[in-house]
Amino acid sequence: MKVYALARYHDCAAAVDFLTGAFGFEAHDVSRTDEGTVHHAELRAGDDIVMLGLGRPGGPGVYVAVDDVDAHHDRARAAGAKIIMELVDQPYGSREYAAEDPQGNAWYFGTYRP
């Protein structure tokens, strides 16, 4: 069994642009309707994939483990991500922060790898 995170967006094309630019994901597969609207996308984070789909944003957040969380934080802020939790050292050994993308989804980044 394999589990994939899924985030919903009103505008998947804009989400792909933001998430690749601000958070460093790589576009893997982007599916469009006949009219050109992106209705589904898969973004790579190393060997893992996050799926995006049309729908109402704001459900559960997504946690992504990164090697250099401080540099990641700075990149996200510079790209316009709204930081909703500043960098913090957690008691369980992780250093992490949280950001909200322009469509209202929460993304959590840190060094914790379960």
Beta strands, then each sheet from edge to edge (+ up, - down):
strand 1: 5-9
strand 2: 26-32
strand 3: 38-45
strand 4: 48-54
strand 5: 62-65
strand 6: 82-89
strand 7: 95-100
strand 8: 106-110
sheet 1: 1+ 4+ 3- 2+
sheet 2: 5+ 8+ 7- 6+
end
